[in-house]
Amino acid sequence: MKEIPLSLPEIGMINSTRFIIGTGVGLLLAGALDRHARKAVGFALIAVGSLVSVPIAMAFLGKLRGNQSQAERIAEKRAA
């Protein structure tokens, strides 16, 4: 299993987007608001959470790729 170091703000951003998306899904499934308001708010939260997740995922994948190349460099140094 690969370990990718994440800072506390990065972890917070990831959890925040998951919370936003989960809240949107919860509103869509719950009957707390009238149907029209519930659908509008739920879809808005899902859209915002998804859009914010894209740059976070790109940064995460960039770190993942950076760590892979760094690991390969270390392996090459050990082999030499």
Rosetta blueprint (number, residue, H / E / L):
1 M L
2 K L
3 E L
4 I L
5 P L
6 L L
7 S L
8 L H
9 P H
10 E H
11 I H
12 G H
13 M H
14 I H
15 N H
16 S H
17 T H
18 R H
19 F H
20 I H
21 I H
22 G H
23 T H
24 G H
25 V H
26 G H
27 L H
28 L H
29 L H
30 A L
31 G L
32 A L
33 L L
34 D L
35 R H
36 H H
37 A H
38 R H
39 K H
40 A H
41 V H
42 G H
43 F H
44 A H
45 L H
46 I H
47 A H
48 V H
49 G H
50 S H
51 L H
52 V H
53 S H
54 V H
55 P H
56 I H
57 A H
58 M H
59 A H
60 F H
61 L H
62 G H
63 K H
64 L H
65 R H
66 G H
67 N H
68 Q H
69 S H
70 Q H
71 A H
72 E H
73 R H
74 I H
75 A H
76 E H
77 K H
78 R H
79 A H
80 A L
